[in-house]
Structures are given as structure tokens and as C-alpha cells.
């Protein structure tokens, strides 16, 4: 009986491991480590923890490119339409500094790119939502390397699940949302099929920079079913992968 129970537990654990997804559970910015929004703990904790990452409903994906869930996560089909501003933001984040984002366990089947955008808040970031306005600009991306390895699996495994990027070196001061995502391509041979895992982090950029891009995209809107990289067969396509979205603005 014990042997059968142990075997059943092993099978269950294996199944969970295979089908598990992920999210950002901590951020290092401005010299400080911040715990991210924890969807399986925070809603059940009293008092509610104050976070710099906007709420997510769980570790599942967004698959419909037309939904507001594409922006900062959500589960519209389950009644959670998009996300909402977080009560805090990371302070003293300097232009040119490195931001680190730690992902929970990521399955090796979920190959794909890691992409990061930013949007400058015109008012208090703890109350501002971009809606469908074109306010986002891309600041970092990593996809498929020439040796066939992927940012969202091989890249994360090589860095203990930490993805790092730099705040553009000339970026002007202000409050910003960092929109950070992984696109999992294991079912992306047709649309719908690819899976998006966005997280939104609130920060305050300091300094005297004057740089700011002139071209922006919206979420939803930045990607469509015909955008290169939205449909891609990771099992048979040996060519380079076209990372979706605009060019990176580095300041």
C-alpha cells in the first residue's frame, strides 16, 4: 500500500512539474529586493501584503491577443478582467542600472522569448492604468540563439531563473511600469496557440536624463495573429526566430 501511495505521489508530482507555469516572484531594483505579488498566498494573507508588482490571478497564460489581460495579466474568461495598479513602487532606480526579475520554476517544454517593455505614467502610478493607449516601448528582448537555445528555458536555467536587463541609460526621470513577459511557443504552430505570461512592475526612475522614445505600442494591440513570431513551430522550424513587437529602444 505504501509503495502504491509513493508511486502515485511521484506520478502526481511529475505531472505538476510538467504542466506548471510561472510568474515573477521577486524583483531587484534600485539596490533593493522586492517580493512580487504571490497569487497563491497574498489574497489569503491578513493584512494584505503591499507589492510593487500588479496582481495576477495565478500562473496561467493569456492566449487571446485582443484581451486587456495581455497588458499586465488577467483571466477575463474567469471574471478577472486585466489587472490593477499596485500600492507601491520601487524607488531610486537609476538610468543605466540593472533590474533583475526572478521567475518561479519554468518548464523546459515552454521554449520562447523573454521581452520587456516600459511605459511612463502621466500621473500617480499607484492609480494609473494605461488602458488601450499606445504608451509602451520595448527596452530588452532575448529569443533564440544561433545555437538553438532559448531565452525562456536555457537562458533562465543558466542564471538560476533570473532575467536581467538595463534601464535605458538616458531615460528621463518619472514613474514607469515595466511590462515583462515570456511567450511560450510549445503550441504556437497555429493561432491561438502561443501563451503569454506578462507581469507589470512599478518603479521610479531618477536622474537628469532627457531621453524618451518617439514610437509606442499598445496592449492589447502590439501583437496580432499575423505578427511574425506569434505563430512558430519550435519542433520543426530550425530558422531564426523573429521576436514579436517593435525594435528595442536603448536610450
The 8 nearest C-alpha neighbors of each residue, nearest first, counted from 0:
[[1, 3, 2, 4, 5, 6, 7, 8],
 [2, 0, 4, 3, 5, 6, 7, 8],
 [1, 3, 5, 0, 4, 6, 7, 8],
 [2, 4, 6, 0, 5, 1, 7, 8],
 [5, 3, 1, 7, 6, 2, 8, 0],
 [6, 4, 8, 2, 7, 3, 1, 9],
 [5, 7, 3, 9, 4, 8, 2, 10],
 [8, 6, 4, 10, 9, 5, 3, 11],
 [9, 7, 11, 5, 6, 10, 12, 4],
 [8, 10, 6, 12, 7, 11, 13, 5],
 [9, 11, 13, 7, 8, 12, 14, 6],
 [12, 10, 8, 14, 13, 9, 7, 15],
 [13, 11, 9, 15, 14, 10, 8, 16],
 [12, 14, 16, 10, 11, 15, 9, 17],
 [13, 15, 11, 17, 16, 12, 18, 10],
 [16, 14, 12, 18, 13, 17, 19, 11],
 [15, 17, 13, 19, 14, 18, 12, 106],
 [16, 18, 14, 15, 19, 13, 106, 108],
 [17, 19, 15, 16, 14, 20, 106, 13],
 [20, 18, 16, 15, 17, 106, 21, 105],
 [21, 19, 58, 105, 59, 18, 106, 104],
 [20, 22, 58, 103, 105, 104, 102, 19],
 [21, 23, 102, 103, 58, 24, 196, 198],
 [24, 22, 102, 101, 25, 100, 103, 35],
 [23, 25, 35, 101, 102, 34, 22, 103],
 [26, 24, 34, 35, 101, 33, 23, 100],
 [25, 27, 100, 33, 99, 32, 28, 101],
 [26, 28, 32, 99, 31, 98, 33, 100],
 [29, 27, 98, 30, 31, 92, 26, 89],
 [28, 30, 92, 91, 31, 90, 93, 89],
 [29, 31, 28, 27, 32, 92, 91, 98],
 [30, 32, 28, 27, 29, 33, 89, 26],
 [33, 31, 27, 26, 28, 34, 30, 25],
 [34, 32, 26, 25, 27, 35, 31, 51],
 [33, 35, 25, 24, 26, 32, 36, 50],
 [36, 34, 24, 25, 52, 37, 50, 33],
 [35, 37, 52, 54, 50, 38, 24, 53],
 [36, 38, 41, 40, 39, 35, 24, 55],
 [39, 37, 57, 40, 41, 56, 36, 55],
 [38, 40, 37, 41, 42, 57, 43, 56],
 [41, 39, 37, 43, 38, 42, 44, 36],
 [40, 42, 44, 43, 37, 38, 47, 48],
 [43, 41, 44, 40, 38, 47, 39, 37],
 [42, 44, 41, 40, 45, 39, 47, 46],
 [43, 45, 41, 47, 42, 46, 40, 48],
 [46, 44, 47, 43, 48, 41, 42, 40],
 [45, 47, 44, 48, 49, 43, 41, 42],
 [46, 48, 45, 44, 41, 49, 42, 43],
 [49, 47, 41, 46, 50, 44, 45, 36],
 [48, 50, 86, 47, 87, 51, 85, 36],
 [51, 49, 52, 87, 36, 85, 35, 48],
 [50, 52, 88, 87, 201, 85, 200, 89],
 [53, 51, 200, 50, 35, 36, 199, 85],
 [52, 54, 85, 199, 84, 83, 200, 82],
 [55, 53, 82, 36, 52, 83, 56, 85],
 [54, 56, 57, 72, 73, 38, 53, 82],
 [57, 55, 73, 38, 74, 54, 58, 79],
 [58, 56, 38, 55, 59, 39, 22, 37],
 [57, 59, 21, 20, 22, 60, 56, 19],
 [58, 60, 57, 20, 61, 196, 21, 56],
 [61, 59, 196, 195, 194, 62, 58, 20],
 [60, 62, 195, 194, 63, 69, 196, 68],
 [61, 63, 194, 195, 64, 60, 193, 191],
 [64, 62, 65, 66, 61, 191, 69, 68],
 [65, 63, 66, 219, 62, 223, 69, 222],
 [66, 64, 63, 219, 67, 220, 69, 223],
 [65, 67, 68, 64, 69, 63, 219, 75],
 [66, 68, 69, 81, 70, 219, 218, 65],
 [67, 69, 81, 73, 72, 66, 70, 71],
 [70, 68, 67, 219, 72, 66, 218, 71],
 [69, 71, 218, 68, 67, 72, 219, 197],
 [70, 72, 199, 198, 197, 82, 69, 68],
 [73, 71, 68, 197, 81, 69, 55, 70],
 [74, 72, 81, 68, 80, 79, 82, 55],
 [73, 75, 79, 77, 76, 80, 78, 68],
 [76, 74, 80, 79, 78, 77, 73, 81],
 [75, 77, 74, 78, 79, 80, 73, 66],
 [78, 76, 75, 74, 79, 80, 73, 56],
 [77, 79, 75, 76, 80, 74, 73, 81],
 [80, 78, 74, 75, 73, 77, 81, 56],
 [81, 79, 75, 73, 74, 78, 68, 82],
 [82, 80, 73, 68, 67, 72, 79, 71],
 [81, 83, 73, 71, 54, 72, 53, 80],
 [82, 84, 53, 85, 54, 128, 81, 126],
 [85, 83, 125, 53, 126, 127, 86, 128],
 [84, 86, 53, 125, 51, 87, 52, 50],
 [87, 85, 125, 49, 50, 84, 51, 88],
 [88, 86, 51, 50, 85, 49, 125, 89],
 [87, 89, 201, 51, 202, 90, 203, 86],
 [88, 90, 202, 203, 201, 51, 28, 29],
 [89, 91, 203, 92, 202, 29, 88, 204],
 [92, 90, 29, 205, 93, 203, 204, 89],
 [91, 93, 29, 204, 90, 205, 203, 28],
 [92, 94, 205, 96, 204, 91, 95, 206],
 [95, 93, 168, 166, 96, 167, 170, 169],
 [94, 96, 168, 166, 167, 165, 93, 97],
 [97, 95, 93, 165, 94, 166, 98, 92],
 [98, 96, 165, 164, 166, 99, 163, 95],
 [97, 99, 28, 164, 163, 27, 165, 96],
 [100, 98, 163, 27, 26, 162, 161, 97],
 [101, 99, 26, 162, 161, 25, 23, 163],
 [100, 102, 161, 25, 23, 160, 24, 26],
 [103, 101, 23, 160, 22, 24, 161, 21],
 [102, 104, 21, 22, 105, 23, 24, 101],
 [105, 103, 21, 102, 106, 20, 160, 19],
 [104, 106, 21, 20, 103, 107, 152, 102],
 [107, 105, 108, 109, 17, 19, 104, 20],
 [106, 108, 109, 152, 105, 110, 153, 17],
 [107, 109, 106, 110, 185, 152, 17, 183],
 [110, 108, 183, 107, 185, 106, 184, 111],
 [111, 109, 183, 152, 151, 184, 108, 149],
 [110, 112, 183, 151, 182, 184, 149, 142],
 [113, 111, 142, 150, 141, 151, 182, 181],
 [112, 114, 181, 141, 140, 180, 151, 150],
 [115, 113, 140, 180, 139, 179, 112, 181],
 [114, 116, 179, 139, 178, 138, 137, 140],
 [117, 115, 137, 178, 136, 138, 177, 135],
 [116, 118, 177, 176, 135, 136, 178, 175],
 [117, 119, 135, 176, 175, 134, 120, 136],
 [120, 118, 175, 174, 121, 176, 173, 117],
 [119, 121, 122, 174, 175, 124, 118, 127],
 [122, 120, 119, 123, 124, 127, 174, 173],
 [123, 121, 120, 124, 127, 126, 174, 125],
 [124, 122, 125, 126, 127, 120, 121, 174],
 [123, 125, 127, 126, 120, 122, 174, 84],
 [124, 126, 84, 86, 123, 85, 127, 87],
 [125, 127, 124, 84, 123, 128, 122, 85],
 [128, 126, 124, 125, 123, 84, 129, 122],
 [127, 129, 130, 84, 126, 83, 124, 120],
 [130, 128, 132, 131, 127, 134, 120, 133],
 [131, 129, 128, 132, 67, 218, 217, 70],
 [130, 132, 217, 218, 129, 219, 133, 67],
 [133, 131, 217, 130, 134, 129, 218, 216],
 [132, 134, 217, 216, 215, 135, 131, 218],
 [135, 133, 215, 118, 132, 216, 217, 136],
 [136, 134, 118, 215, 216, 117, 133, 217],
 [137, 135, 215, 116, 117, 138, 216, 118],
 [136, 138, 116, 247, 115, 248, 139, 117],
 [139, 137, 247, 248, 116, 115, 249, 136],
 [140, 138, 115, 114, 247, 137, 164, 116],
 [139, 141, 114, 113, 115, 142, 138, 112],
 [140, 142, 113, 112, 150, 114, 143, 139],
 [143, 141, 112, 150, 149, 111, 113, 144],
 [142, 144, 149, 148, 240, 147, 150, 145],
 [145, 143, 147, 146, 148, 149, 142, 150],
 [144, 146, 147, 143, 148, 239, 238, 149],
 [147, 145, 144, 148, 143, 149, 239, 237],
 [148, 146, 144, 145, 143, 149, 237, 239],
 [147, 149, 144, 143, 146, 153, 150, 145],
 [150, 148, 143, 153, 151, 152, 142, 111],
 [149, 151, 154, 142, 112, 152, 141, 153],
 [152, 150, 111, 149, 112, 110, 155, 113],
 [151, 153, 155, 154, 150, 110, 107, 149],
 [154, 152, 156, 149, 155, 150, 148, 157],
 [155, 153, 150, 157, 152, 156, 151, 149],
 [156, 154, 160, 158, 157, 152, 153, 151],
 [155, 157, 153, 159, 158, 154, 160, 152],
 [156, 158, 154, 155, 159, 153, 160, 152],
 [159, 157, 155, 160, 161, 156, 154, 162],
 [158, 160, 156, 161, 157, 155, 101, 162],
 [161, 159, 155, 102, 158, 156, 101, 162],
 [162, 160, 101, 158, 100, 159, 155, 99],
 [161, 163, 100, 99, 101, 155, 160, 164],
 [164, 162, 99, 98, 100, 161, 97, 165],
 [163, 165, 97, 98, 139, 99, 166, 162],
 [166, 164, 97, 96, 95, 167, 98, 163],
 [165, 167, 95, 94, 96, 168, 97, 164],
 [168, 166, 250, 249, 170, 95, 94, 169],
 [167, 169, 95, 94, 250, 170, 166, 249],
 [170, 168, 208, 210, 250, 167, 209, 94],
 [171, 169, 210, 208, 167, 168, 211, 94],
 [172, 170, 208, 209, 210, 207, 169, 211],
 [173, 171, 205, 204, 206, 208, 207, 170],
 [174, 172, 204, 203, 175, 171, 119, 205],
 [173, 175, 203, 120, 202, 119, 204, 124],
 [176, 174, 119, 118, 202, 120, 201, 203],
 [175, 177, 201, 118, 117, 200, 199, 178],
 [176, 178, 117, 200, 199, 116, 179, 201],
 [179, 177, 199, 116, 115, 198, 117, 176],
 [178, 180, 115, 198, 197, 114, 177, 199],
 [181, 179, 197, 196, 114, 113, 198, 115],
 [180, 182, 113, 196, 112, 195, 183, 114],
 [181, 183, 195, 111, 194, 112, 184, 196],
 [184, 182, 109, 111, 194, 110, 193, 185],
 [185, 183, 187, 193, 111, 186, 110, 109],
 [184, 186, 109, 187, 183, 108, 110, 233],
 [187, 185, 192, 184, 193, 188, 189, 232],
 [186, 188, 193, 192, 184, 230, 189, 231],
 [187, 189, 232, 231, 230, 186, 192, 190],
 [190, 188, 187, 230, 192, 191, 186, 231],
 [191, 189, 192, 224, 230, 187, 193, 188],
 [190, 192, 189, 193, 62, 63, 187, 224],
 [191, 193, 187, 186, 190, 189, 194, 62],
 [192, 194, 187, 184, 186, 183, 191, 62],
 [195, 193, 183, 62, 60, 182, 61, 192],
 [194, 196, 182, 61, 60, 181, 197, 62],
 [195, 197, 60, 181, 180, 182, 61, 194],
 [198, 196, 180, 72, 71, 179, 195, 178],
 [197, 199, 179, 71, 178, 180, 72, 200],
 [200, 198, 178, 71, 177, 53, 52, 176],
 [199, 201, 52, 177, 176, 51, 53, 178],
 [202, 200, 176, 88, 51, 175, 177, 89],
 [203, 201, 89, 88, 175, 174, 90, 176],
 [202, 204, 174, 90, 173, 89, 92, 175],
 [205, 203, 92, 172, 173, 93, 174, 91],
 [206, 204, 172, 93, 91, 92, 203, 173],
 [207, 205, 172, 208, 93, 94, 204, 171],
 [208, 206, 171, 172, 209, 205, 169, 170],
 [207, 209, 171, 169, 170, 206, 210, 172],
 [208, 210, 171, 170, 169, 207, 211, 172],
 [211, 209, 170, 169, 171, 208, 250, 212],
 [210, 212, 170, 171, 209, 213, 250, 169],
 [213, 211, 214, 248, 210, 136, 250, 215],
 [212, 214, 211, 215, 136, 248, 210, 134],
 [213, 215, 212, 136, 216, 135, 134, 133],
 [214, 216, 135, 136, 134, 133, 213, 217],
 [217, 215, 133, 135, 221, 134, 136, 218],
 [218, 216, 133, 220, 221, 132, 219, 131],
 [219, 217, 70, 220, 221, 69, 131, 67],
 [218, 220, 65, 217, 69, 67, 221, 66],
 [219, 221, 218, 217, 222, 223, 65, 216],
 [220, 222, 217, 216, 218, 219, 244, 223],
 [223, 221, 220, 226, 244, 64, 224, 243],
 [222, 224, 226, 225, 64, 220, 221, 229],
 [223, 225, 226, 190, 229, 222, 230, 64],
 [226, 224, 223, 227, 229, 230, 222, 228],
 [227, 225, 223, 224, 229, 222, 228, 243],
 [228, 226, 229, 243, 241, 225, 230, 242],
 [227, 229, 241, 243, 230, 242, 231, 226],
 [228, 230, 227, 226, 224, 231, 193, 243],
 [231, 229, 187, 228, 188, 189, 190, 232],
 [232, 230, 188, 187, 228, 233, 229, 184],
 [231, 233, 188, 234, 236, 235, 187, 230],
 [234, 232, 236, 235, 231, 185, 184, 110],
 [235, 233, 232, 236, 185, 237, 231, 188],
 [234, 236, 232, 233, 237, 231, 238, 188],
 [237, 235, 232, 238, 233, 234, 231, 239],
 [236, 238, 235, 239, 233, 147, 234, 240],
 [239, 237, 236, 240, 147, 145, 235, 241],
 [240, 238, 241, 237, 143, 145, 144, 236],
 [239, 241, 143, 242, 238, 228, 142, 231],
 [242, 240, 228, 227, 243, 239, 142, 143],
 [241, 243, 228, 240, 142, 244, 112, 227],
 [244, 242, 228, 227, 241, 226, 229, 222],
 [243, 245, 221, 222, 242, 246, 226, 137],
 [246, 244, 247, 137, 243, 136, 216, 221],
 [245, 247, 248, 137, 244, 138, 136, 139],
 [246, 248, 137, 138, 139, 249, 245, 140],
 [249, 247, 138, 250, 137, 246, 212, 136],
 [248, 250, 167, 138, 247, 168, 139, 166],
 [249, 167, 169, 168, 248, 210, 170, 211]]
